[in-house]
C-alpha cells in the first residue's frame, strides 16, 4: 500500500508510485469533489492500465457542514461518481 498526498505539489511522487503498484484506490472528498490533481492522477492510472477503485470519503460533511438533506447529498455523490465515469470514458482504452 502506497499513500500519496493529494496535493498537486506531490504529483511527480504519485506518478512514480503508480509504476510500482498492481492497482489504485482513488480517494475523493465528497464535499470537495474532483480536483485538478484528481483528474491528473486518474489519467495516469488509466494510462498505466491499472485496476481502479473509487472511494468517497468525508460523506458526513455533506450533512454536518453543508446541512444538505439526504436527497441532495445523494445527488451530490451521484454527480461525483458520474463525473469520474465521464473522465474514464474520455480516456483512450
N, C-alpha and C positions, 0 to 999 in steps of 0.2 A: 504494500500500500504506500503510495506516494501522495503526500498532501501538498499541493501547490497553492500559494496565496492567490486570491482572486484579483489582486490589483494589477493594472496594466503594466506597472513597472517590472513585474516578475514574469512577463510574457516569455522571454527567452528561456528562463528556467523551466517554465511549464511545458514549452515545446520540446525541450531537451528531455524532460521526464517522460513525455508521451512516447518517445522512441524506446523506452525500457519496459513498457507495461504490456499486458495482454488484453486490457480493456480499460474503459474510462467511466468514471462516475462524474457527471456534470451536476454540480450543486448550484441551484438558483434560489436566491432570496425571493420569497413570494411577494413582498412589498416592492422591492427594487426592480424585480423583473430582469429582463435580458439587458445586460450592459454591453459596452463595446468589447470588453475583454471576453465576455461570454461568447460573443459571436466569433471572435478570432480563435478562441480555443475550440469551439465547435467545428469550425472549418478545418483546423489542424487534426482534430480527432478523426474526422471523416476522410481527410487526405491520407492519414496513416492506416485507414481501413480497420479501425478498432471498434469492437462492440461497445455500445454506448448505453448507459442507464442514466435517466434523469431523476434527480431528487429535488423536490421543492422543500425548502426549509423556512422556518420562522412563519409558518402559516398562522400561528396565533396572533401575530402582529396585525393581520387583516382585521381582526375583531377587537383586540385590545387597544391598539394605537389608532387605527383608521376608523374604528367603530362601524365597520361595514356589516349590514345584515347578512345572514348566511347565504342568501341567493346572490347578492352582489359579490361576496367572497368567492363563491363558486365560479361566477363568470370571470373574475379576475384570474383565478387559477386556470380556467379553461383557456383564456386568452394567452397566458404564458405558455401553456403546452402547445397550443396551435401555432404560436409564433416559432417555437423551437422546431416543430414539424415542418413549417414552411421553409425555415433555413436549411433543414436537412434535404428537403425536396429540391431546393435550388442548386445544391452541390452535385457535380457530376459523380456518377457511381464509380 
